[in-house]
Amino acid sequence: MSDRSDCFRMSENADGERATYALFAFACGELVYTVRGETTPDRTRDSIEVGPDQHVEDAYALYLNHSFTPNLRLEERRMFALRDITVGEELTFNYLETESEIAAPFVCHDTGRPVDSNTCDG
């Protein structure tokens, strides 16, 4: 499998956040990216939980923002397209589906809903 990092660009989104965008289209169900890096038991604002007590900081995944209507899903270290993704679309996943605890709570720009450890279970 290729690294696929050439398929993304980092830029600022409409909310002023760093974000990851698709340089190519992806089909629903397609493997988009595999999260890279050493695991650590330490959760940080920039880490992704890939398993129980396993957190990874990945340069490309770092700017995958949260969405309650994401276009990616994370299974262990693999990011799959939940639907067809168009060129130039921001890549997002639902943090609440992967994180057992949110290290740095925030408010979702799209919904105004808080995203914190109290919402991790539903």
C-alpha positions as CSV (number, residue, x, y, z in Angstrom):
1,M,0.0,0.0,0.0
2,S,1.3,3.5,-0.8
3,D,1.7,6.2,1.8
4,R,-1.1,8.3,0.2
5,S,0.3,11.4,1.8
6,D,0.6,12.9,-1.7
7,C,-3.2,12.8,-1.8
8,F,-3.7,15.6,0.7
9,R,-3.0,19.3,1.2
10,M,-3.1,21.2,4.4
11,S,-4.7,24.6,4.5
12,E,-7.0,26.8,6.6
13,N,-10.7,26.1,6.6
14,A,-13.6,28.6,6.9
15,D,-13.4,28.5,10.7
16,G,-9.7,29.5,10.7
17,E,-8.5,26.0,11.6
18,R,-5.7,24.0,10.0
19,A,-7.4,21.3,7.9
20,T,-6.6,18.4,5.6
21,Y,-8.2,18.4,2.1
22,A,-8.4,15.7,-0.6
23,L,-6.3,16.3,-3.7
24,F,-8.0,13.3,-5.4
25,A,-11.5,11.8,-5.3
26,F,-12.1,8.8,-3.1
27,A,-14.8,6.2,-3.5
28,C,-17.1,5.2,-0.7
29,G,-15.4,2.4,1.3
30,E,-11.9,3.2,-0.2
31,L,-8.9,3.1,2.1
32,V,-7.8,6.8,2.3
33,Y,-5.0,6.7,4.7
34,T,-3.2,4.7,7.4
35,V,-2.3,6.5,10.5
36,R,1.5,6.3,11.0
37,G,3.7,6.6,14.1
38,E,4.7,5.0,17.4
39,T,1.9,4.5,19.9
40,T,2.1,5.9,23.4
41,P,-0.3,5.5,26.4
42,D,-0.4,9.3,26.7
43,R,-3.4,11.1,25.2
44,T,-2.7,14.6,23.9
45,R,-4.7,17.3,22.1
46,D,-3.0,16.2,18.8
47,S,-3.1,12.4,19.2
48,I,-5.6,10.0,17.7
49,E,-6.7,7.0,19.7
50,V,-6.0,3.9,17.6
51,G,-6.7,1.3,20.4
52,P,-7.1,1.0,24.2
53,D,-4.3,3.2,25.7
54,Q,-2.8,3.6,22.2
55,H,-2.4,7.1,21.0
56,V,-0.5,8.3,17.9
57,E,0.5,11.7,16.6
58,D,0.6,11.7,12.8
59,A,1.7,14.7,10.7
60,Y,-1.1,14.1,8.1
61,A,-3.8,13.0,10.5
62,L,-3.1,15.9,12.8
63,Y,-5.3,18.2,10.8
64,L,-8.2,15.9,10.3
65,N,-10.9,17.9,12.0
66,H,-14.0,16.6,13.9
67,S,-17.5,16.4,12.3
68,F,-20.8,14.9,13.4
69,T,-21.3,14.2,9.7
70,P,-17.8,13.0,8.7
71,N,-16.6,11.7,5.4
72,L,-14.0,9.3,7.0
73,R,-14.2,6.6,9.6
74,L,-11.2,5.3,11.6
75,E,-10.8,1.5,12.1
76,E,-7.7,1.0,14.3
77,R,-5.1,2.9,12.1
78,R,-7.0,2.9,8.8
79,M,-9.1,5.8,7.5
80,F,-11.9,4.7,5.1
81,A,-14.2,6.9,3.0
82,L,-17.8,6.8,4.4
83,R,-19.1,8.1,1.1
84,D,-17.7,9.4,-2.1
85,I,-15.2,12.3,-1.4
86,T,-14.6,15.0,-4.0
87,V,-11.4,16.8,-5.0
88,G,-10.9,19.7,-2.6
89,E,-13.2,18.4,0.1
90,E,-12.1,18.8,3.7
91,L,-11.4,15.4,5.3
92,T,-13.1,14.8,8.7
93,F,-14.0,12.1,11.2
94,N,-16.1,11.9,14.3
95,Y,-13.8,12.1,17.3
96,L,-16.5,10.7,19.5
97,E,-16.4,7.3,17.6
98,T,-12.7,6.8,18.3
99,E,-11.7,8.7,21.5
100,S,-12.5,7.3,24.9
101,E,-11.8,10.7,26.3
102,I,-11.3,14.1,24.8
103,A,-8.0,15.7,25.8
104,A,-9.0,19.2,24.8
105,P,-12.8,19.8,24.8
106,F,-14.2,22.2,22.1
107,V,-17.4,23.2,20.5
108,C,-18.3,21.8,17.1
109,H,-18.5,24.7,14.5
110,D,-21.2,23.0,12.5
111,T,-23.6,22.2,15.3
112,G,-22.6,24.3,18.3
113,R,-22.6,21.1,20.3
114,P,-19.8,20.6,22.9
115,V,-17.3,17.8,22.2
116,D,-15.9,16.6,25.5
117,S,-15.5,13.5,27.6
118,N,-19.1,13.7,28.7
119,T,-20.2,13.2,25.1
120,C,-17.9,10.3,24.3
121,D,-20.5,7.8,25.3
122,G,-23.3,9.3,23.3
